[in-house]
Amino acid sequence: MKKVLVLGGTRFFGKRLVHKLIEKGYDVSIATRGITEDSFGDQVNRFVIDRRNPETLTSLSNHNWDLVYDNICYTPIEAKEIIKLLTKHVKKYIFTSSLAVYDTGLNHVESDFDPFNYPVVYNKENEYSYAEGKRLCEAVLFQEASFPVFAARFPVVLGPDDYTKRLLFHVNKISNNEEMIISDLNKEMTFIDSDETAEFLLWLGENESIKSGPFNASSNGSITFKEIVNICEKETGKKAIISSNGPSEHQSPFDAYSDQSLSNEKARKEGFQFLEVHDWMKSLIHQFSSL
């Protein structure tokens, strides 16, 4: 039985991943701060850790892991510490990365950001933007780890269990006849469904034929703000009230990610079958509009 460690794993797609690993019969452990309760019962082993205090992670190196998923690594120092702990104790390591490693632009391929040659610069305060933190994590992991590293680069992840309620924001604004700020309705994005995200991570962990490195993972197709709004209008029966600028509390949470998209061709060629974004997006908006 394979021993699998998930750093994180108590909410959203991480929780879905843990359930899938349990269903597959793996010996699963989760490592979290112990703040969020989980429903896994005696089906998982638990470690309480705090990435800001590396000493709390030392117990992880008392075990040998066939597979480690790291959903909660955000700084190069955290990446360096996990390398130190897992060297000679892990066969395969999968890092949850992000579309944010790329500059703005559409249809990014993996080579558009090269972590193998990205300069690693440590900030004395250990404070980084989300995007720069993910870039530096990848750089440290790919340049310094002696074990196989895979980076799953995800766009915005959506699903009924999205605690940030980013898509629900749009449905509620339109349902309540409230103004919504969208800078440009023609901007487009890629997304991925939360269960699809967990399936991709599972596939990446189980597939022994693929070489280590970064992998983009997004649903097939891109979608514009206009298309999202049109679906919301159809499902709610209301007309959206949209302005191009205004108070930040009314601004679409997607605006920061717009006109930035991924190509998933590399993963598709390796055999992963992605969902069609327009199909599940419509179903999810329908579900939200019925709440």
C-alpha positions as CSV (number, residue, x, y, z in Angstrom):
1,M,0.0,0.0,0.0
2,K,1.4,3.3,-1.1
3,K,2.0,5.9,1.6
4,V,0.8,9.4,0.6
5,L,1.2,12.7,2.4
6,V,-1.0,15.7,1.6
7,L,0.1,19.0,3.0
8,G,-3.2,20.8,3.3
9,G,-6.2,18.8,2.3
10,T,-9.0,19.9,4.6
11,R,-11.0,22.1,2.2
12,F,-11.8,22.7,-1.4
13,F,-10.0,20.6,-4.0
14,G,-7.5,19.4,-1.4
15,K,-10.3,17.8,0.5
16,R,-11.6,16.2,-2.7
17,L,-8.1,14.9,-3.4
18,V,-7.9,13.2,0.0
19,H,-11.2,11.5,-0.5
20,K,-10.1,10.2,-3.9
21,L,-6.8,8.9,-2.4
22,I,-8.8,7.1,0.4
23,E,-11.1,5.6,-2.2
24,K,-8.1,4.3,-4.1
25,G,-6.9,2.5,-0.9
26,Y,-3.8,4.5,-0.2
27,D,-2.3,4.9,3.3
28,V,-3.1,8.7,3.5
29,S,-1.7,11.2,5.9
30,I,-2.6,14.9,6.1
31,A,-0.5,17.7,7.5
32,T,-2.3,20.9,8.5
33,R,-2.3,23.6,11.2
34,G,-5.1,21.6,12.8
35,I,-7.5,24.5,12.6
36,T,-10.0,23.3,10.1
37,E,-11.9,20.2,11.1
38,D,-12.1,17.3,8.6
39,S,-14.6,14.5,8.1
40,F,-12.0,11.8,7.3
41,G,-12.3,10.0,10.7
42,D,-9.8,7.2,11.1
43,Q,-9.2,6.9,7.4
44,V,-6.2,9.3,7.6
45,N,-3.2,9.9,9.8
46,R,-2.8,13.5,11.0
47,F,0.2,15.8,11.5
48,V,-0.1,19.3,13.0
49,I,2.4,21.7,11.3
50,D,3.0,25.4,10.9
51,R,5.1,26.3,7.8
52,R,6.3,29.4,9.6
53,N,7.9,27.2,12.3
54,P,10.0,24.6,10.4
55,E,10.5,22.5,13.6
56,T,6.9,21.5,13.5
57,L,7.6,19.7,10.2
58,T,10.4,17.5,11.5
59,S,8.1,14.5,12.2
60,L,7.4,14.2,8.5
61,S,10.9,13.0,7.9
62,N,10.4,10.1,10.3
63,H,8.5,8.4,7.5
64,N,9.2,7.4,3.9
65,W,6.6,8.6,1.4
66,D,5.8,7.2,-2.0
67,L,4.0,10.4,-2.9
68,V,3.7,13.9,-1.4
69,Y,1.2,16.6,-2.4
70,D,2.1,20.1,-1.3
71,N,-0.9,22.4,-1.6
72,I,0.3,25.0,1.0
73,C,3.8,26.1,-0.1
74,Y,4.0,29.8,-0.8
75,T,7.6,31.0,-0.2
76,P,11.0,29.9,-1.3
77,I,12.0,29.4,2.3
78,E,9.1,27.0,2.7
79,A,10.3,25.2,-0.4
80,K,13.8,25.0,0.8
81,E,12.7,23.6,4.2
82,I,10.5,20.9,2.6
83,I,13.4,19.8,0.4
84,K,15.6,19.4,3.5
85,L,13.0,17.4,5.2
86,L,11.9,15.1,2.3
87,T,15.3,14.3,0.7
88,K,15.7,10.5,0.9
89,H,12.2,10.3,2.2
90,V,10.0,10.8,-0.9
91,K,9.8,9.1,-4.3
92,K,7.6,11.7,-6.0
93,Y,6.6,15.3,-5.0
94,I,3.8,17.3,-6.5
95,F,3.6,21.1,-5.9
96,T,0.4,23.0,-6.4
97,S,1.4,26.0,-8.5
98,S,-0.6,28.6,-10.4
99,L,-1.3,30.4,-13.6
100,A,0.1,33.4,-11.7
101,V,3.7,32.4,-12.5
102,Y,3.1,33.7,-16.0
103,D,2.8,37.3,-17.2
104,T,-0.5,38.5,-18.6
105,G,-1.3,36.9,-22.0
106,L,-3.3,34.1,-23.5
107,N,-2.7,30.5,-24.2
108,H,0.5,30.2,-22.1
109,V,2.6,27.0,-22.5
110,E,4.8,25.6,-19.8
111,S,8.0,27.0,-21.3
112,D,6.7,30.6,-20.9
113,F,8.0,30.4,-17.4
114,D,11.3,28.6,-16.8
115,P,11.8,27.7,-13.1
116,F,15.0,25.8,-13.9
117,N,16.8,29.1,-14.6
118,Y,14.7,31.6,-12.7
119,P,17.0,33.6,-10.2
120,V,16.2,32.7,-6.6
121,V,16.2,35.9,-4.5
122,Y,15.3,35.7,-0.8
123,N,13.5,38.6,0.8
124,K,14.7,39.2,4.4
125,E,11.1,39.7,5.6
126,N,10.0,36.5,3.8
127,E,7.1,38.4,2.2
128,Y,6.3,38.0,-1.5
129,S,3.3,38.6,-3.8
130,Y,1.3,35.4,-4.5
131,A,2.7,35.3,-8.0
132,E,6.3,35.8,-7.1
133,G,6.1,33.4,-4.2
134,K,4.9,30.6,-6.5
135,R,7.6,31.4,-9.1
136,L,10.3,31.2,-6.4
137,C,8.9,28.0,-4.9
138,E,9.1,26.4,-8.3
139,A,12.6,27.7,-8.9
140,V,13.9,26.4,-5.6
141,L,12.2,23.0,-6.0
142,F,13.3,22.4,-9.6
143,Q,16.8,23.7,-9.0
144,E,17.6,22.2,-5.7
145,A,15.5,19.0,-5.1
146,S,17.1,15.7,-5.7
147,F,13.8,13.9,-5.8
148,P,11.3,14.1,-8.8
149,V,9.3,17.3,-8.7
150,F,6.0,18.0,-10.6
151,A,4.3,21.4,-10.6
152,A,0.6,21.6,-11.4
153,R,-0.1,25.1,-12.7
154,F,-3.8,25.8,-12.2
155,P,-6.0,28.8,-13.2
156,V,-8.9,29.9,-11.0
157,V,-10.5,26.8,-9.5
158,L,-14.3,26.9,-9.1
159,G,-16.9,24.6,-7.7
160,P,-19.8,24.4,-5.4
161,D,-17.3,24.1,-2.5
162,D,-15.4,27.3,-3.4
163,Y,-15.1,29.0,0.0
164,T,-14.1,32.3,-1.8
165,K,-17.5,32.5,-3.5
166,R,-16.0,34.2,-6.6
167,L,-18.5,32.9,-9.1
168,L,-21.4,33.2,-6.6
169,F,-20.5,36.9,-6.4
170,H,-21.6,37.4,-10.0
171,V,-24.8,35.4,-9.6
172,N,-25.8,37.3,-6.4
173,K,-25.0,40.7,-7.9
174,I,-27.2,40.0,-10.9
175,S,-30.0,38.4,-8.9
176,N,-30.1,41.3,-6.5
177,N,-30.0,44.0,-9.3
178,E,-26.8,45.3,-7.9
179,E,-24.0,47.1,-9.9
180,M,-21.0,45.0,-10.8
181,I,-17.7,46.4,-11.9
182,I,-16.0,44.7,-14.8
183,S,-13.2,46.5,-16.7
184,D,-13.7,44.8,-20.0
185,L,-16.4,42.3,-20.9
186,N,-14.3,40.9,-23.8
187,K,-11.4,39.8,-21.6
188,E,-11.1,36.0,-21.4
189,M,-9.9,33.5,-18.9
190,T,-9.4,29.8,-18.3
191,F,-10.8,28.0,-15.3
192,I,-10.8,24.5,-13.8
193,D,-13.5,22.6,-11.9
194,S,-12.6,21.7,-8.3
195,D,-13.3,18.0,-8.8
196,E,-11.4,18.1,-12.1
197,T,-8.5,19.6,-10.2
198,A,-8.4,16.8,-7.7
199,E,-8.7,14.2,-10.5
200,F,-5.7,15.9,-12.3
201,L,-3.6,15.8,-9.1
202,L,-4.5,12.1,-8.6
203,W,-3.6,11.4,-12.3
204,L,-0.3,13.2,-12.0
205,G,0.6,11.2,-8.9
206,E,-0.4,7.8,-10.3
207,N,1.1,8.2,-13.8
208,E,4.5,6.7,-13.8
209,S,5.3,7.3,-17.4
210,I,5.5,11.1,-17.5
211,K,8.7,13.0,-16.8
212,S,8.9,15.5,-13.9
213,G,8.4,19.2,-14.6
214,P,5.6,21.7,-14.8
215,F,2.2,20.9,-16.2
216,N,-0.6,23.4,-17.0
217,A,-4.0,22.1,-16.0
218,S,-7.2,23.9,-17.1
219,S,-10.5,22.9,-18.5
220,N,-10.8,22.9,-22.3
221,G,-11.6,26.3,-23.8
222,S,-11.6,29.8,-22.6
223,I,-14.5,31.9,-21.5
224,T,-15.1,35.7,-21.6
225,F,-16.7,37.9,-18.9
226,K,-19.5,38.5,-21.4
227,E,-20.2,34.8,-21.7
228,I,-20.2,34.4,-17.9
229,V,-22.6,37.3,-17.5
230,N,-24.9,36.0,-20.3
231,I,-25.2,32.7,-18.6
232,C,-25.9,34.3,-15.2
233,E,-28.6,36.5,-16.8
234,K,-30.2,33.5,-18.4
235,E,-30.2,31.4,-15.2
236,T,-31.4,34.2,-13.0
237,G,-33.8,35.9,-15.4
238,K,-32.3,39.2,-14.5
239,K,-30.3,41.8,-16.5
240,A,-26.8,42.6,-15.2
241,I,-25.9,46.2,-14.2
242,I,-22.3,46.6,-15.3
243,S,-19.9,49.5,-15.1
244,S,-16.3,49.6,-16.2
245,N,-15.1,51.3,-13.0
246,G,-16.4,52.0,-9.5
247,P,-16.0,51.0,-5.8
248,S,-13.7,48.0,-5.2
249,E,-16.3,46.1,-3.2
250,H,-18.4,45.8,-6.4
251,Q,-15.5,44.7,-8.6
252,S,-15.5,41.3,-10.1
253,P,-13.1,38.9,-8.3
254,F,-12.0,37.7,-11.7
255,D,-10.8,41.0,-13.0
256,A,-7.3,40.5,-11.6
257,Y,-7.0,37.2,-13.6
258,S,-8.6,38.3,-16.9
259,D,-6.8,38.1,-20.2
260,Q,-4.6,35.4,-18.9
261,S,-5.1,31.8,-20.0
262,L,-3.4,28.4,-20.2
263,S,-2.8,25.9,-22.9
264,N,-3.4,22.4,-21.5
265,E,-1.9,20.6,-24.6
266,K,1.0,19.1,-22.8
267,A,-1.2,17.3,-20.2
268,R,-3.7,16.3,-22.9
269,K,-0.9,14.7,-25.0
270,E,0.1,12.7,-21.9
271,G,-3.5,11.3,-21.7
272,F,-5.4,13.5,-19.3
273,Q,-9.0,14.3,-20.5
274,F,-10.2,17.7,-19.3
275,L,-13.8,18.9,-19.0
276,E,-15.3,21.5,-21.3
277,V,-15.4,24.8,-19.4
278,H,-18.7,26.0,-20.9
279,D,-20.5,22.8,-19.9
280,W,-19.6,22.7,-16.2
281,M,-19.7,26.5,-15.8
282,K,-23.3,26.6,-17.0
283,S,-24.2,23.8,-14.6
284,L,-22.5,25.5,-11.7
285,I,-24.2,28.9,-12.3
286,H,-27.5,27.1,-12.6
287,Q,-26.8,25.5,-9.2
288,F,-25.9,28.8,-7.6
289,S,-28.9,30.6,-9.1
290,S,-31.1,28.0,-7.4
291,L,-29.8,28.6,-3.9
